[in-house]
Amino acid sequence: MALDERTRTELEAAAFRRLIEHLRKRTDVQNLDLMNLAGFCRNCLSNWMKDAADTRAVAMSKDESRELIYGMPYEEWKTKYQKEAANDQQAKFEQAAHKH
């Protein structure tokens, strides 16, 4: 299938927005779970968003990029949804040595 650049970008943006909405609804899935299973998490997505903004000289703070991904301030999300990591989760994370 051949897509022009604009259509491809629009489709990618729509898929990304759907991923973000899905992650916002799945507050039961912890960032550590995502890192252990997929090698990235909500924080990674927010960092990638900020990197893209920086590349295009768009002013965006780390807090602003996190709020775009989480749908609320990061500290609020942590208070509402983040749970203490289980020992096995933490061990798996450390064994994988993610470099994000």
Biotite code that builds the C-alpha atoms (Angstrom):
import biotite.structure as struc

atoms = struc.array([
    struc.Atom([0.000, 0.000, 0.000], chain_id="A", res_id=1, res_name="MET", atom_name="CA", element="C"),
    struc.Atom([1.324, 3.399, -0.929], chain_id="A", res_id=2, res_name="ALA", atom_name="CA", element="C"),
    struc.Atom([0.492, 6.290, 1.367], chain_id="A", res_id=3, res_name="LEU", atom_name="CA", element="C"),
    struc.Atom([1.403, 9.887, 0.868], chain_id="A", res_id=4, res_name="ASP", atom_name="CA", element="C"),
    struc.Atom([3.407, 11.445, 3.710], chain_id="A", res_id=5, res_name="GLU", atom_name="CA", element="C"),
    struc.Atom([0.511, 13.501, 5.079], chain_id="A", res_id=6, res_name="ARG", atom_name="CA", element="C"),
    struc.Atom([-1.867, 10.526, 5.220], chain_id="A", res_id=7, res_name="THR", atom_name="CA", element="C"),
    struc.Atom([0.778, 8.340, 6.857], chain_id="A", res_id=8, res_name="ARG", atom_name="CA", element="C"),
    struc.Atom([1.442, 11.035, 9.480], chain_id="A", res_id=9, res_name="THR", atom_name="CA", element="C"),
    struc.Atom([-2.281, 11.451, 10.155], chain_id="A", res_id=10, res_name="GLU", atom_name="CA", element="C"),
    struc.Atom([-2.731, 7.681, 10.571], chain_id="A", res_id=11, res_name="LEU", atom_name="CA", element="C"),
    struc.Atom([0.277, 7.459, 12.877], chain_id="A", res_id=12, res_name="GLU", atom_name="CA", element="C"),
    struc.Atom([-1.029, 10.380, 14.943], chain_id="A", res_id=13, res_name="ALA", atom_name="CA", element="C"),
    struc.Atom([-4.460, 8.748, 15.234], chain_id="A", res_id=14, res_name="ALA", atom_name="CA", element="C"),
    struc.Atom([-2.899, 5.454, 16.336], chain_id="A", res_id=15, res_name="ALA", atom_name="CA", element="C"),
    struc.Atom([-0.732, 7.279, 18.879], chain_id="A", res_id=16, res_name="PHE", atom_name="CA", element="C"),
    struc.Atom([-3.737, 9.155, 20.292], chain_id="A", res_id=17, res_name="ARG", atom_name="CA", element="C"),
    struc.Atom([-5.569, 5.841, 20.611], chain_id="A", res_id=18, res_name="ARG", atom_name="CA", element="C"),
    struc.Atom([-2.608, 4.299, 22.448], chain_id="A", res_id=19, res_name="LEU", atom_name="CA", element="C"),
    struc.Atom([-2.496, 7.241, 24.846], chain_id="A", res_id=20, res_name="ILE", atom_name="CA", element="C"),
    struc.Atom([-6.249, 7.027, 25.492], chain_id="A", res_id=21, res_name="GLU", atom_name="CA", element="C"),
    struc.Atom([-5.920, 3.293, 26.103], chain_id="A", res_id=22, res_name="HIS", atom_name="CA", element="C"),
    struc.Atom([-3.105, 3.822, 28.618], chain_id="A", res_id=23, res_name="LEU", atom_name="CA", element="C"),
    struc.Atom([-5.102, 6.536, 30.381], chain_id="A", res_id=24, res_name="ARG", atom_name="CA", element="C"),
    struc.Atom([-7.988, 4.100, 30.844], chain_id="A", res_id=25, res_name="LYS", atom_name="CA", element="C"),
    struc.Atom([-5.705, 1.254, 31.973], chain_id="A", res_id=26, res_name="ARG", atom_name="CA", element="C"),
    struc.Atom([-4.513, 2.842, 35.187], chain_id="A", res_id=27, res_name="THR", atom_name="CA", element="C"),
    struc.Atom([-4.252, -0.682, 36.611], chain_id="A", res_id=28, res_name="ASP", atom_name="CA", element="C"),
    struc.Atom([-1.242, -1.270, 34.360], chain_id="A", res_id=29, res_name="VAL", atom_name="CA", element="C"),
    struc.Atom([1.764, 0.130, 36.149], chain_id="A", res_id=30, res_name="GLN", atom_name="CA", element="C"),
    struc.Atom([4.685, 1.754, 34.345], chain_id="A", res_id=31, res_name="ASN", atom_name="CA", element="C"),
    struc.Atom([6.956, -0.935, 35.759], chain_id="A", res_id=32, res_name="LEU", atom_name="CA", element="C"),
    struc.Atom([4.741, -3.601, 34.163], chain_id="A", res_id=33, res_name="ASP", atom_name="CA", element="C"),
    struc.Atom([5.017, -1.810, 30.833], chain_id="A", res_id=34, res_name="LEU", atom_name="CA", element="C"),
    struc.Atom([8.797, -1.514, 31.139], chain_id="A", res_id=35, res_name="MET", atom_name="CA", element="C"),
    struc.Atom([9.175, -5.176, 32.045], chain_id="A", res_id=36, res_name="ASN", atom_name="CA", element="C"),
    struc.Atom([6.948, -6.395, 29.224], chain_id="A", res_id=37, res_name="LEU", atom_name="CA", element="C"),
    struc.Atom([7.479, -3.871, 26.446], chain_id="A", res_id=38, res_name="ALA", atom_name="CA", element="C"),
    struc.Atom([10.631, -1.953, 27.313], chain_id="A", res_id=39, res_name="GLY", atom_name="CA", element="C"),
    struc.Atom([8.853, 1.412, 27.470], chain_id="A", res_id=40, res_name="PHE", atom_name="CA", element="C"),
    struc.Atom([6.302, 3.134, 29.666], chain_id="A", res_id=41, res_name="CYS", atom_name="CA", element="C"),
    struc.Atom([4.225, 6.290, 29.932], chain_id="A", res_id=42, res_name="ARG", atom_name="CA", element="C"),
    struc.Atom([7.293, 8.238, 31.059], chain_id="A", res_id=43, res_name="ASN", atom_name="CA", element="C"),
    struc.Atom([9.176, 7.077, 27.970], chain_id="A", res_id=44, res_name="CYS", atom_name="CA", element="C"),
    struc.Atom([6.314, 8.292, 25.785], chain_id="A", res_id=45, res_name="LEU", atom_name="CA", element="C"),
    struc.Atom([6.353, 11.661, 27.520], chain_id="A", res_id=46, res_name="SER", atom_name="CA", element="C"),
    struc.Atom([10.131, 11.895, 27.062], chain_id="A", res_id=47, res_name="ASN", atom_name="CA", element="C"),
    struc.Atom([9.757, 11.067, 23.369], chain_id="A", res_id=48, res_name="TRP", atom_name="CA", element="C"),
    struc.Atom([7.068, 13.751, 23.081], chain_id="A", res_id=49, res_name="MET", atom_name="CA", element="C"),
    struc.Atom([9.401, 16.295, 24.671], chain_id="A", res_id=50, res_name="LYS", atom_name="CA", element="C"),
    struc.Atom([12.274, 15.203, 22.420], chain_id="A", res_id=51, res_name="ASP", atom_name="CA", element="C"),
    struc.Atom([10.042, 15.725, 19.369], chain_id="A", res_id=52, res_name="ALA", atom_name="CA", element="C"),
    struc.Atom([9.053, 19.173, 20.663], chain_id="A", res_id=53, res_name="ALA", atom_name="CA", element="C"),
    struc.Atom([12.691, 20.081, 21.297], chain_id="A", res_id=54, res_name="ASP", atom_name="CA", element="C"),
    struc.Atom([13.660, 18.961, 17.794], chain_id="A", res_id=55, res_name="THR", atom_name="CA", element="C"),
    struc.Atom([11.039, 21.294, 16.354], chain_id="A", res_id=56, res_name="ARG", atom_name="CA", element="C"),
    struc.Atom([11.845, 24.188, 18.711], chain_id="A", res_id=57, res_name="ALA", atom_name="CA", element="C"),
    struc.Atom([8.420, 23.884, 20.375], chain_id="A", res_id=58, res_name="VAL", atom_name="CA", element="C"),
    struc.Atom([8.536, 25.061, 23.974], chain_id="A", res_id=59, res_name="ALA", atom_name="CA", element="C"),
    struc.Atom([7.474, 22.181, 26.212], chain_id="A", res_id=60, res_name="MET", atom_name="CA", element="C"),
    struc.Atom([8.556, 21.314, 29.726], chain_id="A", res_id=61, res_name="SER", atom_name="CA", element="C"),
    struc.Atom([8.946, 17.804, 31.059], chain_id="A", res_id=62, res_name="LYS", atom_name="CA", element="C"),
    struc.Atom([5.886, 18.366, 33.249], chain_id="A", res_id=63, res_name="ASP", atom_name="CA", element="C"),
    struc.Atom([3.855, 19.514, 30.243], chain_id="A", res_id=64, res_name="GLU", atom_name="CA", element="C"),
    struc.Atom([4.841, 16.488, 28.168], chain_id="A", res_id=65, res_name="SER", atom_name="CA", element="C"),
    struc.Atom([3.918, 14.175, 31.038], chain_id="A", res_id=66, res_name="ARG", atom_name="CA", element="C"),
    struc.Atom([0.540, 15.845, 31.429], chain_id="A", res_id=67, res_name="GLU", atom_name="CA", element="C"),
    struc.Atom([-0.115, 15.315, 27.709], chain_id="A", res_id=68, res_name="LEU", atom_name="CA", element="C"),
    struc.Atom([0.518, 11.597, 28.117], chain_id="A", res_id=69, res_name="ILE", atom_name="CA", element="C"),
    struc.Atom([-1.065, 11.016, 31.535], chain_id="A", res_id=70, res_name="TYR", atom_name="CA", element="C"),
    struc.Atom([-4.031, 13.341, 31.007], chain_id="A", res_id=71, res_name="GLY", atom_name="CA", element="C"),
    struc.Atom([-3.310, 15.004, 34.338], chain_id="A", res_id=72, res_name="MET", atom_name="CA", element="C"),
    struc.Atom([-0.263, 16.228, 36.247], chain_id="A", res_id=73, res_name="PRO", atom_name="CA", element="C"),
    struc.Atom([2.168, 13.374, 36.820], chain_id="A", res_id=74, res_name="TYR", atom_name="CA", element="C"),
    struc.Atom([2.201, 13.799, 40.607], chain_id="A", res_id=75, res_name="GLU", atom_name="CA", element="C"),
    struc.Atom([-1.601, 13.533, 40.643], chain_id="A", res_id=76, res_name="GLU", atom_name="CA", element="C"),
    struc.Atom([-1.470, 10.326, 38.570], chain_id="A", res_id=77, res_name="TRP", atom_name="CA", element="C"),
    struc.Atom([1.157, 8.838, 40.893], chain_id="A", res_id=78, res_name="LYS", atom_name="CA", element="C"),
    struc.Atom([-0.946, 9.648, 43.960], chain_id="A", res_id=79, res_name="THR", atom_name="CA", element="C"),
    struc.Atom([-4.085, 8.149, 42.440], chain_id="A", res_id=80, res_name="LYS", atom_name="CA", element="C"),
    struc.Atom([-2.749, 5.106, 40.613], chain_id="A", res_id=81, res_name="TYR", atom_name="CA", element="C"),
    struc.Atom([0.891, 4.205, 41.246], chain_id="A", res_id=82, res_name="GLN", atom_name="CA", element="C"),
    struc.Atom([1.426, 1.213, 43.502], chain_id="A", res_id=83, res_name="LYS", atom_name="CA", element="C"),
    struc.Atom([4.513, 0.065, 45.343], chain_id="A", res_id=84, res_name="GLU", atom_name="CA", element="C"),
    struc.Atom([6.577, -2.253, 43.161], chain_id="A", res_id=85, res_name="ALA", atom_name="CA", element="C"),
    struc.Atom([6.662, -5.890, 44.178], chain_id="A", res_id=86, res_name="ALA", atom_name="CA", element="C"),
    struc.Atom([10.098, -7.405, 44.739], chain_id="A", res_id=87, res_name="ASN", atom_name="CA", element="C"),
    struc.Atom([9.791, -9.657, 41.670], chain_id="A", res_id=88, res_name="ASP", atom_name="CA", element="C"),
    struc.Atom([8.778, -6.698, 39.473], chain_id="A", res_id=89, res_name="GLN", atom_name="CA", element="C"),
    struc.Atom([11.740, -4.653, 40.653], chain_id="A", res_id=90, res_name="GLN", atom_name="CA", element="C"),
    struc.Atom([14.150, -7.572, 40.192], chain_id="A", res_id=91, res_name="ALA", atom_name="CA", element="C"),
    struc.Atom([12.919, -8.151, 36.640], chain_id="A", res_id=92, res_name="LYS", atom_name="CA", element="C"),
    struc.Atom([13.337, -4.454, 35.865], chain_id="A", res_id=93, res_name="PHE", atom_name="CA", element="C"),
    struc.Atom([16.876, -4.375, 37.230], chain_id="A", res_id=94, res_name="GLU", atom_name="CA", element="C"),
    struc.Atom([17.805, -7.554, 35.365], chain_id="A", res_id=95, res_name="GLN", atom_name="CA", element="C"),
    struc.Atom([16.675, -6.049, 32.062], chain_id="A", res_id=96, res_name="ALA", atom_name="CA", element="C"),
    struc.Atom([18.784, -2.922, 32.702], chain_id="A", res_id=97, res_name="ALA", atom_name="CA", element="C"),
    struc.Atom([16.569, -0.606, 30.643], chain_id="A", res_id=98, res_name="HIS", atom_name="CA", element="C"),
    struc.Atom([18.415, 2.430, 29.397], chain_id="A", res_id=99, res_name="LYS", atom_name="CA", element="C"),
    struc.Atom([15.639, 5.033, 29.066], chain_id="A", res_id=100, res_name="HIS", atom_name="CA", element="C"),
])
